[in-house]
């Protein structure tokens, strides 16, 4: 089908533009965040060896540090996945119109919805694959660091699977904006809307504190 052909071409174009290399670099960044737990553990152990802290204090602080590092990594996956979606889909249609690429495709018997669905499918395959790859990196890193402690890191994989919804929704929004807005304006608008979407925790806190249901 033409949809899958266009999806394949979209992926090939992303590879040609070294988009996957960018996804790999983001994965390295997220992996680096997970490795911060090693530094924290070494610091805690040093405080025990120096006699400034007792082992009970370390046993209390380490799970807290592990939980915060895990949350930080998952937040980074969501945030970078959203940013990656915007950069990938920003100006996908309007940019090709400006460069005259669609004028070569559209005269052929290919409907507009086929082009949109093909690009949407191609972009989302890249985004989902990237998020799952980053998730596996975090899961493997934290699993190795907590080996022998009897800690189940499977929830990280489940959270990563759910996190794929972020780039899918934001990528779909950005791709939709690119059908009528110029590249810069559409990308900026998508970035602004995405930034507001990350304020949900603040609104929820205000709603609970002051009992304002509309928030």
Order of alpha helices (4+ residues) and beta strands (2+ residues): alpha-alpha-alpha-alpha-alpha-alpha-alpha-alpha-alpha-alpha
